[in-house]
């Protein structure tokens, strides 16, 4: 498919990319593509892994009376 792509063709494609997106935006696009590929690979790995992640520990202590609400007045 890309076998007949010469150096001049690649150079023209890069020039068009710079004109369309700008020189400062191209590294941002590359890094976001890289992050997207990593996230995709991680999700594929998670989908093939049958073990679910461990649940975080729950706090079983009852909330204390002074943990919320309006503060108590000592005197008027």
N, C-alpha and C positions, 0 to 999 in steps of 0.2 A: 504494500500500500504506500509506504513512505520510502520505498527503495530508490526511486528516481529523484529524491530531494537533494539538490546540490547545495553548496555553501552559499551561493548567491540567493537561492530561494529562502534559506534560513535567515539570511541577513535582511531580506525584504520583509519577512514575517516579523522579525524583531523590530524593525523600523516601524511597521504598522502598529505593533503593540505599544511602542513608546508614544506614537502619535495619538493613539486612542486613549490609553490609560494614563500616560505621563510617567516620567522616570521615577518619581517618588512613590508611585502607587504600585509598581510592578513587584518590589520585594514584599509588600504587604499582601498582595494577591498570592504570591508563592508561599508565604508562611501560612496563610489561611488554608490554602489547598493542602499543605503538609499536615496541618492540624486535623483537617477533615478526613484525610486518608488514615491518620493514626486512630481517630475516633471510630471510623468504619471498621478498621482491623480489630480494634478492641471489642467492638460490639459483636463482630463475628466470632471472636474467641469466647466471649461471654455466652453467646447463643449455643455454642457447641459444648460448653462446660455444664454438666448436669447439676453440679452442686450450687445451691443458692448461697449468696453471701451471708455471713452470720449476722443475726439481728443485734442491734445495739442493746446494751443492758438497760432495763427499765428501772426507774426510781420507785421503790415500793414504800418509801416513808411517807406518812400522811403529812400534808402541808401544815406548818405551824400557824397559830392564830395571828402572830405578828408579821406574817410574811406579806400581807397585802392590805389594801383598803386604806382608809384614812388613818392618820396617826392619832393616837390617844392623847387627850389633853390631861395634864396633871392638875391644873387649877384654872379657874375662869378669870 
